[in-house]
Amino acid sequence: MIPYRDDNPTTLTPIVTVGIIALNLAAWLFVEGLGSSSAVAAAVCNYGLIPGEVLHRLPPDAGIELVPGLFCAIDPSPQYWTVLTSMFMHGGWMHLIGNMVFFWVFGNNIEDAMGHTRFAVFYLICGVAAASAQTFVNPTSPIPMVGASGAISGVLGSYLLLYPRVRVHALLMLGFYVTTITLPAYIMLGYWILIQVLGSLPALGARQTGGTAFLAHIGGFVAGLLLIRLFAKREYLERRQVLPGGYGWR
């Protein structure tokens, strides 16, 4: 299921939501060369988060060959800033587009419930929590981790808690057959987090070999659930309830 809109009006212009999307697109254009394999590999190596490197759990000669001829070596000095830069790098067009679509559908309402500054801080904290979850479960992994999905997972967790009954419209793809479906947020997001939990089970206790960072998604989602009461402004939520069809935290 791919959501494309929700029945949840907003009162604030989603400046931060649009800005974060713009930053991700700019990184894809100027840093990752619009998907050029060599540019993407170099960006993932230089700006991705490598758990074993950050925790200093790998020998200096460790690393991984991302594409033929490009070996991503481990830096002897842990690059802690990659916790942030990794949130704006992506591994491919579909990775980028999927993340940005989810973020646009759900992010503007969470920004509307917090205000611009609080939402920006909330987003980054959820991203750090997501990266931390994946890092500490796979502390010796030499695989670079990239993507906005960990931070966006925090947005999804907060949305589930604030607006569980909101109707979300999505594309449902069954092989070559594509249709639309409308579900309450608690079913759509509940299904989403269930997939992440099931996907994470094979990775528990195993050395990461690449693929989807399910544990990062879970970490970000839990962070969103825990932090929303701290970051949401009650006056903003009450203001939303007077909108036609508006939803607020009761």
N, C-alpha and C positions, 0 to 999 in steps of 0.2 A: 504494500500500500504506500502510495506517495501522496501526502497531503498537498493541496494547492490553495485552500483558503479555509477560514473558519467564520462562524457567525458570531463574532465577538468584536463589537465596535471599540474604537479607541478615542481618547481625547487629546493626547499629545502627539505632535509630529515625531516619528521615530528616528530622531537624528542619530542616535548611537547605533541603532540597528542598521540603518543605511550606511553609516560610517564604517562599521565593522565589515559589512559585505564589500564595501568599496576597497578596504584594505586587503581583504582576501583576493579580490579580483586584481588589484594592483600587484600583489605578490606573484600571482599566477602569470601576469603579463610581463613584468619587468625582472623578476627573479627566476621564474621557472620557464620563461620563454614560450608561453602559451602551449606548454606540453611537450616541448622538445625533449627527447629522452635523455640527452646528455645534460641539459639544463635542469631538468627535474631531478635527475640523480645527484648532480652537484648540490642543488638546493637542499635536498633531503639529507645529504651527508653533512653539509655545513650548518644547516639551521634546524635539522631535526633533533629530537631528544633521544639520546642513546643511553638507556638505563645504566648499563655497566660502566659507561664513561662518567656519568654524573655522580654515581656512587663510588667511583674509583675501584671497581671490582674486576677490571680487565687488565691484562698485561698490555704494555705500549704497542706490541706488535700484533695485537688482535684487530679484527676488522671484518669487513664483508665486501665482496665485489657486487656493487649494485647493478651495474651494466658492464658488458665486456670492455675491459680497459680502464674502468674507473673503480678503484679500490678505496673504500671509505675506511680510513685508518682511525684508531683511537687516539685522541689527544691526551697527553700526559697530564695536562691541567684541565680539570673538569669544567665544561662549558655550561655553567648553571643558567645562563641567559637563554639557552635553547628551550627551557621550560616555556618561555613566552613566545619565542620565534616559531616554535614548532606548531603553535596554534594557527598560524597563518600560511602554512605550507600544505600542499596537497599532492597526492600521488598520481592524479589523473583527472580528466575532464569530468567523468561521472562522480568521482569522489568530491570534487569541488561543487558541482551543480547540486548534487543531492544534499550536501550540507547546507548550502545557501538557501535552498528551497525550504527545508525544515526550519531554518533560522528565521526566514522572513515570515512564515506562517505563524510561528509561535513567539518569536522574539519581540515583535512590536507590542503585544499585549503585556508582556512582562516589563518592558520598559515603561509602558503606560501605568503600571502598578507601582513602580519604584521612582520614576524620574530618571533623567539622563545620567547624572553622575553616579548615583547608586547602581544603576543597571550596568554601567561600564565596569565598575569595581566588582560587582557580582559575577559578571561574565568571566573576568580574568581569574577570580578566585575559583570558580567552578572548573576552569581549564587547568589550573594548578592542581586542584584536588584530583581531577581525572588523570593527569600525568603521574601524580604521586601513586595512585592506586596501581597503575600498570607497572610503574618502575619498581615498587617495593614487592610486587608479586614475582616479577622477573628481574631481579637485581643484577644478574650477570649477563643480560641480553646485549648483544652487539648490534641489534636491529634498530635502525633509526625509526622513531615514532613521529608521525606528522598528522595534521588535520585539526579542523575546528570542532569535530564531533564531540570531543570530551566536554568542552565548554558548552556546546549546544545541548548536550545531554542534561546539564544543569538547568537550562531553560525549560526543557521538557519536564523535568521533575517538578519544578516550581509551577508550571502550567497545570500539571495534573492535580496538584494540591489546591490551587486557586480556582480553577475553572473545570472541574471534572465533568460537568454536564453540558458544556458547550458543544455544539454540533460542528464537526470537522468534516470537510469534503475532501475526498481523496480519489486518486486513480487506482483502480484495481486491475492488475495485469495477470491474466491466466493464460500463459503461453502467448499465442498470437491474438488472443481476445482481450480487448481493453474496454473497461466500463468504469462508471463512477459509482461511488458509494458514500453514504453519509452516516457517520457514527458519532456517539458522544466521545468526548476526549478521553474519558477513563477507559473505554474499550480500546481505542486506537493506541494510546500511550501505554496502557497495561500490556497489550500485545507486544508492543515494541520492546519494553523492558524485559518481558518474558523471553523474547528471542535473544536478547543480550545475555541473560543469565544462562540460558541453555548453551549458547555459543561459547561462554567462558569456561564451562565445565571441563572440556578436554585440555584447556591450557593450565588448569590448576596443578601445580607441582611439576609442570613440564617446562623445558627450555623453549622460549619463544623462537619460532622460525619464520615469522612474518605473518601477513594477513591482517584481519580486523582486530583492533585492540578492544575486545569486548569488555575487559576489566576497566579500561579507561572510561568507557561509556557508563558502566555501573557506578564507578566512583564519582563521575560528574553528576549523574542522576541523583544519587544519594545526597551529594553536596547541595543540589538545588532544593531538595525536599527539606533539608535541615536549615538552610539559610534564608528561605523565603520569608519567614516570619520576622527575621531581623531586618531585611532590606525593604520589604513592601511597606508603603505608606498607607495607613488606614484612611486618611482623608482622600487619597487618590482612588482607593477602592470604593469608597462610599460615593464619590463623584461619578464613577463608572456605572453605578446601579441605576442612575436616573436616565441613562441613555436608552433609546428604543431598542429593546432586545439585549440591553447591556447586562453583563454579569459582574458580580463583585464578590468579595470574600465575606461570607456571613458567619 
